[in-house]
Amino acid sequence: MEGTLSLLGTGGGGGPSSGGSTTGSMSTVSMEDNLVLSSEVSSSYPDESELELGLGLNCGGGGGALKSKPAATPAPRVQYARILTAKDFPSLVAKSSSSSSSSSSSSVTKANTSVGTKRTADSFAPAPNAVSGQVVGWPPIRAQRMNCLVNQMKSPATEEFNSTGQKSKIRNGAANNANNGSEKNINNAKEIVHIKTSLFVKVNMDGIPIGRKVDLNAQSCYVTLAQTLEDMFYRPTTTAIGARRSSMEEHDQMIEATEPSKLLDGSSEFVLTYEDKEGDWMLVGDVPWGMFLSSVKRLRIMRTSEANGLAPRFQGRNGNQIKEKEREKLLNGESILLE
Amino acid sequence: MAHSFPGEVLEHVFSFIHSDQDRNAVSLVCKSWYEIERWCRRRIFVGNCYAVSPMIMIRRFPEVRSLELKGKPHFADYNLVPEGWGGYAYPWIAAMARAYPGLEEIRLKRMVVTDDTLELISRSFKNFKVLVLSSCEGFTTDGLAVIAANCRNLRELDLQESEVNDLSGHWLSHFPETCTSLVSLNIACLGSEVSSLALERLVARSPNLRTLRLNCAVPLERLPNLLRRAPQLVELGTGAYSAEVRPDVLSNLAGAFSGCTKLKGLSGFWDVVPAYLPAIYSICSGLTFLNLSYSNIQSPDLTMLVSHCHNLQRLWVLDYIEDSGLEALAGSCKDLQELRVFPSDPFDADPNVSLTEQGLVSVSEGCPKLQSVLYFCRQMSNAALVSIARNRPNLTRFRLCIIEPRSPDYLTREPLDTGFGAIVKHCKELLRLSLSGLLTDRVFEYIGTHAKKLEMLSVAFAGDSDLGLHHMLSGCESLRKLEIRDCPFGDKALLANAAKLETMRSLWMSSCFVSFGACKLLSQKMPRLNVEVIDERGPPDSRPESCPVEKLYIYRTVGGPRFDLPGFVWTDG
């Protein structure tokens, strides 16, 4: 574990010192995934690694939430660029924080030696590399504004994994502005596709009277969407993350790849469907993610028994054959570089 | 004494009194003044739709022309209030349809508005003039079509930041040719394209149009046509501000803008191509409000633009402006009163732009009229906050969001208690405050001691113990709204200050330590409070009473318990 960390060094300014241990069991998923994790995730949230594993097995990056840091190894690795999925966020529930807060106040009000305060500050401030957007409703930005920002960061077309590239283009644009001014900006502007408004869509589940809303732009792929929805409806708590994390702490294992895809692969009693712009109900997962984003109006978690009339999946479409291969790789625990 | 003036005279005098507070004061003088006042009050503001019932309002005020109504708590903006919680407009509209046929204005904020509601509005009020739906949801463009078609004297249709199920842009074409009364139209939140022709004709036949906020689907090439048909515009929200760079488009646009000599406010700017920014230079000196918070313009272009706007009073911008841009702002915009800086990349812990606390300090130094601040940044220091407080004791609104929760002073690693303490100590007129960063109970002591005029306080990831909550509730005399998330505050402080809650509009606490038992107790002891436990984990009875609730929303009410509670909200009785 420590070895893994030192390979990459600490990521970015003020990252967790190598003294911080990424505890929790890192299972046998690819080391590359772990490297990405270790460089970016706070040491205070060890279980996120296990969450990561479940996710990382298939999805390429989403929007550019995390800066992807160049890996030390040349092996193919998944690009992580997650935006907020309430799912895999370190739980910042008051409970866990208060114990650290009280310890902090006592150290602060004491001698106030720089060592004491420093340790205090570090011990409960989430390590600066932890993505702060990983808490529901924080930072406090309205949904509409959020959608706008997210849309500025990535194109709604197929390049989920290119979005971090885009982001660095924007940054480079900013840096080079002094020289090239408008020209660079025009290029950037072209890359930044037209902003769509609200990508919150309603989700209803058969048998549950109260619907929810999910921000599709906060998802990077079908798997994260499915997991988010599962947490919303199967484990409906704002600390859903906590629930999943704690159950994993108990079982000390990685998320089975099949588990997150229950809604997607038809193995559960429910199946995830969506209504597209033409008013047709389709099974989720058949078209590329970007295409799905541009045509989805709302979601419904439908009883499998009722889903008979919908377009069958996995039948002679190239896209779906690729999906099958990916799914196999998921189960075998290989990391893949999409495209 | 009261009888020496005939009622009509008093009524005439009262007609000059507009503020709710003054009117409330008038109504308390004596019974006859109460009677006269209630018959001639025309505007009603209800800050919490569950604090009073439509019936009670109608009974007391029989001749209302304008209603402003707010529904969900503020934290609903950040997805903290589950879907289906409430805030339905329909019961209010239905009651008013019977009681106030002369109703002219409806302003709703954070409420659920259905197409049926809109249809009812369009049918029930013959002289309907103003519809403002701010951060509302639940309706579609079909509902808008009905409003457009049936409200013959419509002056204002403002959909500010509402979530509309946008079925098509066709609704705009439902404004009849005879509709020439439009003064304000805000469709910025809609996604679909509206017919350019219909829009241009509507604008052309609305000589009183002062505010026009387009949505991003209106292409830049159509903007000159619209501007030429509405040279009297005072507020404009552009659509997409990008097109292939062509000199003829640029000159056309610049010409159109130069004709709008009355423009004071600009917004929109989705998707900007900077080459087109010079088109607005000719009117920049007249601008008092500039909202660039949806545009990706980078610092040099931003700085250039802002330096043309010498009379700017309010600026909303993304952190692309950077410290350097803010410094330029401080140098060129001496009339600046309000600054909002939003984050362009809120979910990266590492900064993508060079915006720090220094930018805000510069503005606080250079802009003597600065009163209102909303600032997202990644680092802050006590020293900077103290500077800001000393520079600008005239601050009335200070909302600081340090993106990483519990971030300490980045220089000293200490909590930011001292800094925020300086803010409340120096800024004696502070009305609204949002805290962030690493904060102990000490900051709440400062707030309780000094923030005597504070009306709204937002707290997140702060404090050590109940003492923090106690300081706020016992010290802040003017407190109306308190919203707290993820803080270690619990039963003791809440119960000890129960009486205070009746003097406030509302208290929101989520992910704190308030137990269900305490909620029940509070609810029993305080019949004039609605204590809502919002908990999606199922019935609180199924857990020990000491178990903390997920979310708690407490508000004073004379309307009694709600009848429209969803399954995940638990109240006592």
Contacts between the chains, C-beta under 8 A, distances in Angstrom:
chain1	res1	chain2	res2	distance
A	12	B	349	7.5
A	12	B	350	5.1
A	13	B	350	7.1
A	64	B	345	7.6
A	64	B	348	7.6
A	65	B	347	4.1
A	65	B	348	6.4
A	66	B	347	7.9
A	66	B	348	6.9
A	67	B	348	6.1
A	67	B	350	6.1
A	83	B	347	5.9
A	84	B	347	6.0
A	92	B	405	6.3
A	92	B	461	6.9
A	92	B	486	6.0
A	93	B	486	7.1
A	93	B	511	5.6
A	94	B	486	5.0
A	94	B	487	6.1
A	94	B	488	5.4
A	94	B	511	4.9
A	94	B	512	5.5
A	94	B	513	6.3
A	94	B	548	7.9
A	95	B	513	7.7
A	95	B	548	7.6
A	97	B	406	7.6
A	97	B	461	6.9
A	97	B	486	6.8
A	97	B	488	7.2
A	98	B	464	7.6
A	98	B	488	3.6
A	98	B	513	7.3
A	101	B	440	7.7
A	101	B	463	7.2
A	101	B	464	5.0
A	101	B	488	6.0
A	102	B	464	5.4
A	102	B	465	7.0
A	102	B	488	7.5
A	104	B	415	7.9
A	104	B	438	7.7
A	104	B	440	7.3
A	104	B	464	7.4
A	105	B	440	4.7
A	105	B	441	6.7
A	105	B	464	4.2
A	105	B	465	7.9
A	108	B	414	7.0
A	108	B	415	6.2
A	108	B	440	6.3
A	109	B	440	7.8
A	112	B	414	7.9
A	114	B	413	7.4
A	117	B	408	8.0
A	117	B	412	7.6
A	117	B	413	5.2
A	117	B	414	5.9
A	118	B	413	5.2
A	120	B	413	8.0
A	121	B	408	4.3
A	121	B	413	4.4
A	121	B	414	7.7
A	121	B	438	6.6
A	124	B	406	6.4
A	125	B	404	7.0
A	125	B	405	7.8
A	125	B	406	4.6
A	125	B	407	6.1
A	125	B	408	6.3
A	125	B	438	6.3
A	126	B	404	6.6
A	126	B	405	6.7
A	126	B	406	7.1
A	128	B	349	5.2
A	128	B	350	7.6
A	128	B	404	6.3
A	129	B	349	5.4
A	129	B	350	7.4
A	130	B	349	6.1
A	130	B	404	7.8
A	131	B	347	5.4
A	131	B	348	6.8
A	131	B	349	5.8
A	132	B	346	7.6
A	132	B	347	6.9
A	132	B	349	5.6
A	132	B	403	5.0
A	132	B	404	4.5
A	132	B	405	6.5
A	133	B	346	5.7
A	133	B	347	3.1
A	134	B	347	7.8
A	135	B	405	6.9
A	135	B	486	7.7
A	136	B	78	7.9
A	136	B	79	6.2
A	136	B	80	6.8
A	137	B	75	6.8
A	137	B	78	3.5
A	137	B	79	5.0
A	137	B	80	4.7
A	137	B	485	7.3
A	138	B	78	7.3
A	138	B	405	6.6
A	138	B	460	6.9
A	139	B	343	6.6
A	139	B	346	4.9
A	139	B	376	6.5
A	139	B	401	5.5
A	139	B	403	5.2
A	140	B	77	7.3
A	140	B	78	4.8
A	140	B	401	6.3
A	140	B	434	7.9
A	140	B	458	7.8
A	140	B	460	7.6
A	141	B	78	7.3
A	141	B	342	7.0
A	141	B	343	7.3
A	141	B	346	5.9
A	142	B	77	4.9
A	142	B	78	7.3
A	142	B	135	7.6
A	142	B	161	6.7
A	143	B	77	7.5
A	143	B	79	6.8
A	143	B	163	7.6
A	144	B	161	5.4
A	144	B	163	7.7
A	144	B	189	6.5
A	145	B	293	7.2
A	145	B	294	7.4
A	145	B	342	6.6
A	146	B	346	7.7
A	148	B	270	7.5
A	148	B	294	5.3
A	149	B	343	7.8
A	149	B	344	6.4
A	149	B	345	7.2
A	149	B	346	6.9
A	152	B	296	5.4
A	152	B	344	7.5
A	153	B	345	7.1
A	167	B	345	7.5
A	167	B	352	7.6
A	170	B	296	7.3
A	170	B	352	7.8
A	171	B	352	5.8
A	173	B	298	6.4
A	174	B	298	4.9
A	174	B	299	6.8
A	174	B	320	7.0
A	174	B	352	7.9
A	174	B	353	6.5
A	177	B	298	5.0
A	177	B	299	6.7
A	177	B	300	4.8
A	177	B	301	7.5
A	178	B	300	6.4
A	181	B	274	7.3
A	181	B	300	6.5
A	181	B	301	7.5
A	182	B	273	7.9
A	182	B	274	4.7
A	182	B	275	4.8
A	182	B	301	7.6
A	185	B	273	7.1
A	185	B	274	4.6
A	185	B	275	7.9
A	185	B	297	7.6
A	185	B	298	6.4
A	185	B	301	6.9
A	186	B	245	6.3
A	186	B	273	5.6
A	186	B	274	7.3
A	186	B	275	6.4
A	188	B	296	7.2
A	189	B	242	5.5
A	189	B	271	6.6
A	189	B	272	6.7
A	189	B	273	5.0
A	189	B	274	7.7
A	189	B	296	7.2
A	192	B	271	6.6
A	192	B	296	6.1
A	194	B	216	6.7
A	194	B	240	6.2
A	194	B	270	7.6
A	194	B	271	5.8
A	195	B	216	5.4
A	195	B	240	7.7
A	195	B	270	4.9
A	195	B	271	5.6
A	195	B	294	7.2
A	196	B	191	6.2
A	197	B	166	7.8
A	197	B	189	6.2
A	197	B	190	7.1
A	197	B	191	4.4
A	197	B	215	7.6
A	197	B	216	7.2
A	198	B	163	5.6
A	198	B	189	7.7
A	198	B	191	7.2
A	200	B	163	6.9
A	202	B	83	7.8
A	209	B	567	7.0
A	210	B	82	7.5
A	210	B	83	6.7
A	210	B	84	4.6
A	210	B	566	5.9
A	210	B	567	6.3
A	210	B	568	6.9
A	211	B	83	5.8
A	211	B	84	6.8
A	212	B	82	7.4
A	212	B	83	5.3
A	213	B	79	7.9
A	213	B	83	5.5
A	236	B	536	4.4
A	236	B	537	7.2
A	237	B	536	5.9
A	237	B	537	5.2
A	237	B	550	6.9
A	238	B	510	7.6
A	238	B	511	7.0
A	238	B	536	7.3
A	238	B	550	5.8
A	238	B	551	7.7
A	239	B	511	7.6
A	239	B	550	7.9
